[in-house]
Amino acid sequence: MSVLLDLAAQVASPVCTTPAECADQGVDTFLGTPERVWASVAALVAVGGVVIGWPAWRSVRRAGSGGRRRAIAALVMGLVGGLNGAVKLAVADGGLGTGNGVFGAAMALALGLAGAALGGLALARSRPSPVTPPLN
């Protein structure tokens, strides 16, 4: 339970953008630069697309599994996460370790593509097969 209280205290603490600002404010946790936060949120959205897309792809043909809705959700989450990762990579003015969120953006782009692909494949599998007339 104390771990949850510690996390809640860290979240409630003022957000600072540099370690020096954190030291001035008396905050002992540094959440990261806004660029890193943006890239991390994009990566989490993209991971959500993969996490939803995999079971949707696996169970889309089962009746009542809700696979089509999950496929659409995975497709949208993958596209949103991947596009945010691509935009973040395009506007980053530094490399790895500069606080610009380059690694998180690259992960968001890769995972977003995977989530969108899984969602698209599941959506394609969810279409009913065309009915062919019986051969006489």
N, C-alpha and C positions, 0 to 999 in steps of 0.2 A: 504494500500500500504506500510505503514511503517513496517508492520510485514514481508512482503516479503524482504524488504531491510535489516531488522535485521537478517533474516535467511540467506540471501546471505552473509552478513558480517561474520556470524558465520562459514559458510562453507568455506569462503575464508581465515579465520584465520588459523595460523599454527596448525597442529595436534600435541597434546602432549599426552603422555601416563600416566602421573600421575598428580594429582592436584598441586604438588610442581613444576613440569616443567611448568605447565600453569602459575603459579604465577611468575616464573622467566622470562617467555616470555612476560608477560604483557597481557596474554589472559585470559579473564574472563569466558570462557566457557570450560568445560571439556567434550570431546566427549566420553571418556571411553577408556578402554584398548583395544588393538587389539583383544584380545580374545572375549571381549564383542561385538565388531564391527562384528567379524566373526559370532558369534551366532545370532546377530540381523539381519544380511543380510540373513543368512540361514532361520531364522524365517519368514522374509518378502517374500522370495522365496516360502516357504511352504504356507504362507497365499495366495499368488498369485495362487498356485495350487488349493486351496480350492475355491477361488473366481471364478476361471475359470471353475473348475470342477462341481460346483453345477448347473449353468445354462446349461452346456453341458449335464449333466445327465438328466436334466428336459426336454430338447428340442432336444435330439439326433434323435428322430424318425421323426421330422418335416422335410419336404423336403426343401432344400436350407438354412438350419439354420447354416451350418458349424459346426455341432456338433461333427463330427468325428475329425476334426482338433483341436477343443477345447479340446476334450477328450484326444488326444495325448499330447497336451500342458500341460494339468492338470496332466497327468500321469508323464511326464518328470519333471515338476516343483516340484511335490510332492516327487518324488524319489530323486531329487537333494537336496532339502531342508531337507528331512528326513535323507539322508545319511550324509550330512554335520552336522546335529544336533547330529547324533550318533557318528561320529568321534570326534566332539568337546566334547561330554560327555566322551568319552573314554580317551582323552588326558588331560582333566581338572584335575589339581592337588589340587583343593580346593573345598569347598562347596559353598552354597549360600552366597552372599555378599562379596566374596573374589576378585571379578573383573575378574573371569575366564569365565564368560558367561554361567554358568551352567543352569540358568533358561531359558535363550534364547535358549540354545541348546535343553533343554527338550521340550520347546514349538515348536521348529523347528521339532523335532522328531515326536511329536504327530500330529501336523498340516500336516507334510509331509506324514504321514501314511494316514491321512484323505483325503488329496488331491490326493494321488496315488490311494486310494480306489475309490474315486469318478470318477477319470479319467478312471480307469479300468472298473468300472461298466458301464460308459457311452460308452466306447469302445466296451464292450460286447453287449450292447443294439443296437449299430449301425450296427452290422452285419445283413445282410438280412436274413430273416427267410427262412428255407428250403422249397422248393416247394413240396407239396405232391400231388400225382395224385388224381383226383376226384374219389370218390367211385361210382360204378355203381350199 
